[in-house]
Amino acid sequence: MLQLLKVPKYKYQIANMAPAELKKYRNKQRKARKRAELEKEKQNAAQEKREQHIKSRQQQDGETDGVKEEELVPEKLAKTDDPLGQAIKFLRPLQNLASERIETHLLAFEIYIRKDKLLLMLQSIKRAWLIDPNHPKLHSNLIRFCNIVSSRKEIPAPVQTVLDQEMEKIYKHKSAHELNEEFLAQFSNSLPHLLQGARMKYCLDKQSQEKALSYVTNFNNQIQGVTIESCIEVLEAMRNGDLGSCDKEMASFLKKCQELFPYATVFRQAHENNVGPTTNSVANHVDSLPKEE
């Protein structure tokens, strides 16, 4: 009897509830706790929002009262002491926001090949390969990378292991020369592909210049991808020495481009100056068409 008197009244009542009433009581308690938790979360969110607003206002006031940001001077940006570091700053947002575009990974390869980062070059190749394994510019990256790895005398064992495992999936134990010859045969009717194959053919064997030039200069009506842009890329490759010294062939090719694109001033101007055009001149390549009488 004394022990019963010591039990709190509400606990004594709960203990004597019928099962249905007890279940109903516990459901009410559970709902009450949930409402309390939601209310607490709302209060915390409101408090956090107020703190962020205050912090934002303080930062704005500090920027207003502080030193102004340095003016962006194009000449100064062009003369940066660390161009590759600056390039990577532009690359990283592209890798996050435009990872589905193969151009992002082609650009990454060009940066990492200049920084001599084998694994990052491989990473760029793999990502581009998943998007379009037959892209012409990816092919040139594949050949260049294979050539770099095969000519490298000392590669750390862990790096070599990764290279062997991952390159096997793409190269299938083929040499750069074998891969390039297969590429030229497979895409013998596409000028953009033939250009990259020809560039890599000359890169791998300087004695093959005549054959390499023939791939991109002796095309006919069966060849696809013969556009102003692709022809300009061919001329740029000639001018930059990617196909060796070929002034005579470049002049002949320019004449052919004039015949193919009679209204493209870029080829006529380039012929007059005896130089290859640049891709920046593509936008202004068309003369005014003859007026209808």
Buried (B, 14 or more C-beta within 10 A) or exposed (E): EEEEEEEEEEEEEEEEEEEEEEEEEEEEEEEEEEEEEEEEEEEEEEEEEEEEEEEEEEEEEEEEEEEEEEEEEEEEEEEEEEEEEEBBEEBEEBBEEEEEEBEBBBBBBBBBBEEEBBEBBBBBBBBBBEBEEEBBBBBBBBBBBBBBBEEEEEBEEEBBEBBEEBBEEBBEEEBBBEBBBEBBEEBEEBBBBBBBBBBBBBBBEEEBBEEBBBBBBEBEEEBBBBBBEBBBBBBBBBBEEBBBEBEEBBEEBBEBBBEBBEBBBBBBBBBEEEBBBEEEBBEEBEEEEEEEE
